[in-house]
Amino acid sequence: HTVACVYCANGKTRTGVVVACYLRFCNDVQEALKGFELFCERRGIIPGIVGKDGAPGSRNNDMLDNIPPSLRQFFRNFDEAVSRKQYPFPEPLLLQSVDLHGVPVD
């Protein structure tokens, strides 16, 4: 297995968005929002995602209700870009680091 370490002082929204988009880009999840849910579950932000029948993998409606519309739209736009393979740079790039300062959060 490949391991990625992602650090953020708060470790919730911004980190979750990056991880969710990465999971979607790699096709580990069908939707970026699903990747965000998975991140939140694994990070302990929300309890395990289970359906009414107890089966894993169903949506956690409480969490979905608290996601701002702007973030939902961002995930939809990202999903569409990935499905159409319309990337800003079609050639692979080597990501060496990401440095974010004062990114606004809803």
C-alpha positions in Angstrom: 0.0 0.0 0.0 1.1 3.6 -0.7 1.0 6.0 2.2 0.4 9.7 2.0 0.8 12.0 5.0 -1.3 15.2 4.9 -1.0 17.8 7.6 -3.2 20.7 8.5 -3.3 22.5 11.9 -7.0 21.9 12.1 -7.0 18.7 10.0 -10.7 18.9 8.9 -12.1 20.9 6.0 -9.1 21.9 3.9 -7.3 18.6 4.5 -10.5 16.7 3.8 -11.1 18.6 0.5 -7.6 17.8 -0.7 -7.8 14.1 0.3 -11.4 13.8 -1.2 -10.3 15.2 -4.5 -7.2 13.0 -4.6 -9.3 9.9 -3.9 -11.7 10.9 -6.7 -8.9 11.7 -9.1 -7.4 8.2 -8.5 -10.9 6.6 -8.9 -10.8 5.2 -5.4 -14.3 6.7 -4.9 -17.0 7.5 -7.4 -17.6 11.0 -6.1 -15.4 13.6 -4.4 -18.2 14.0 -1.8 -17.9 10.3 -1.0 -14.2 10.8 -0.5 -14.9 13.6 1.9 -17.3 11.4 3.8 -14.6 8.6 4.0 -12.0 11.1 5.2 -14.4 12.4 7.9 -15.2 8.9 9.0 -11.5 7.8 9.1 -10.5 11.1 10.8 -13.1 10.5 13.5 -15.1 13.6 12.6 -18.3 11.6 12.1 -19.1 8.2 13.3 -18.9 5.2 11.0 -21.1 5.6 7.9 -23.7 2.9 8.0 -27.1 2.4 6.4 -30.4 1.6 8.1 -29.8 -2.0 7.6 -26.4 -1.7 9.2 -24.5 -2.2 5.9 -21.4 0.0 5.5 -21.1 2.6 2.7 -24.5 4.4 3.0 -24.6 8.2 3.1 -24.5 9.9 6.5 -27.4 12.4 6.1 -26.5 14.4 9.2 -23.0 15.2 7.8 -24.4 16.0 4.3 -26.8 18.5 5.8 -23.8 20.4 7.3 -21.8 20.7 4.1 -22.0 24.3 2.7 -23.4 24.7 -0.8 -20.2 26.1 -2.0 -18.3 23.0 -1.1 -20.9 20.8 -2.6 -20.6 22.7 -5.8 -16.9 22.5 -5.7 -17.1 18.7 -5.4 -19.6 18.5 -8.3 -17.3 20.6 -10.5 -14.3 18.5 -9.6 -16.3 15.3 -10.4 -17.3 16.6 -13.8 -13.7 17.7 -14.6 -12.4 14.2 -13.7 -15.2 12.4 -15.6 -14.5 14.5 -18.7 -10.7 14.3 -18.2 -10.5 18.0 -18.6 -7.6 19.0 -16.5 -5.7 22.3 -16.5 -2.5 20.3 -17.3 -3.2 17.1 -19.2 0.4 15.9 -18.7 1.1 14.4 -15.2 2.9 16.8 -12.8 5.0 15.8 -9.9 3.6 17.4 -6.7 6.5 18.3 -4.5 4.6 20.4 -1.9 1.5 22.4 -1.2 1.7 25.5 0.9 -1.6 27.2 1.8 -1.8 30.4 3.8 -5.1 31.9 5.0 -7.4 29.9 2.7 -11.0 31.1 3.4 -13.3 28.4 4.8 -17.1 28.6 4.7 
